[in-house]
Amino acid sequence: MKIKKVLGSTAVTAVLLMALAGCQEKEGPAEKAGKEIDQAAAELSERVEKATE
């Protein structure tokens, strides 16, 4: 019974590690576009703030 628990825990840990490795992929085109939009919005906000001073 103890061996089953150890093997089960090992299997769960292996699956979680594989899932974690899959999350570390390079960013895709949508993520790059989103970052560019965020940067443009931040710059616009700064310009508006300076203009209203």
N, C-alpha and C positions, 0 to 999 in steps of 0.2 A: 504494500500500500504506500509506503514511503517512497519507493522508486517511482510510482505513478505520479506522485505529487512533484517530485524533482523533475521528471521528464515533462510534465505538463507546464511547470513554471519555465523550464528551459525553452519549450516550444513557444510559449506566449512572449517571452523575452525576445526570441529570434524574430518573431513576426513584428513586434513593435520596433525593433532596430531596423528592419527592412523598410517599414513604413516611414520611419524617420529619415532614412537615407533617400527615399523617394521625394521627400519634401524639400530637399536641398538642391533642386534643379536650378539651372540658370533661369533668369526671368524671361518671360516671353514678350512678344510685341505689345500685348495689351497692358502688361505691367509697366513697360517702358513708356508707353503713351500716357498712362495714368500719372507716372512720376513727372513727365513733362508738363502735363496739365496742372498738376499741383504746384510746380515751380512757377509756371506762368501766372497762376492765380496769386501766388505769394508776391511776385514782382509787381503785379498790378495793384495789389493792396498797398504795398509800400509807396508806389507812385501816387496813388490817390491820397494817402495819408500826408505825403509831403506837399501835395498840391493844395490841400485844405489848411495847411498851417499858415 
